């Protein structure tokens, strides 16, 4: 039964990767991030979003994991050591199955603003389903993703993604630091933070992307997602555009279970080319 009261928790942010430029996405490393005008390494957006899961489950209940949705905006960077207040409250203007989520840092800045709900999202019908679903190897060599030549409307090359029970538990230990039996027990579920991050894996399966910044997500869970299987991740390229010097890509993604069951639909917006700060700024 959904909660009728607000739920609050506090989380201290941490970096869940090695602080080195020799990682898949070096915007999560100190020296690289500083060259782009940030004061430190950015904690991954989906990692941060995952930290809201306990409060969301307390408010919305376990049904959210199997048939629930999220619309997430990553508004400001989160740095290691930030103290984030997670607040989940019923959205009385909509209905009892919808909740507003904020993740606010120690300076009162809303770093993440989201809406979550039970059942099907009002925007689910807008998401496009990729037609190409059979996993295949990455292109060799990987092409550069560029605004002028972005293959809008095309399907990406789907990827196969093994996720053993131990892999799922390792993710929880490294990125979520929880002992919640739902995610570390004998038959663990795949964490919603992990599911939300699979589009970035797929992008690097298809393109050479030096660094990226995830900015928005729509995630619809449509069936229970369990560890101990090999998933398929597929997507369609929806849009490419420039804003404030950043180059953005929008992708509609489908996550499939080993038996072909659809587990999640997502619309993922990411900066695939980050603008360097202007000289003197």
SULBEL-V545188 format. One line per field, one symbol per residue. psi: psi as a letter, one per 40 degrees, with the letter a starting at -180 (. if undefined). burial: 1 if it has 16 or more other ideal C-beta (glycine too) atoms within 10 Angstrom, else 0. A space follows every 50 residues. Layout:
psi->???
burial->???
//
This chain:
psi->hiieiihiihhhiiheihgiefidgeeeiddddddeeieahhhhdddddd eeddddddddidddddgiiihhhgdiihiheihhhhhhiigdecieehih hihhaeeehhdhhihiiiahidededhihidhehiiiiihihiihiddeh gheiiihiihghgiddddddddddddfifhddeeadgiihidddddeddd dddeddihhdiihhdiihhhheihhiifihihhiihhdihihhfeihiih hhihhiideehhdiiihhhihehhhiiihe.
burial->01100010001010111010000011111101100001011111111111 11111110110001100111110100111101011111110000001111 11111000001111111100100000110100001000000000100001 00001111101010101100110011010000110001111111111111 01111110101111111111110011101011111111010000001111 1111111000001111111111110000000
//
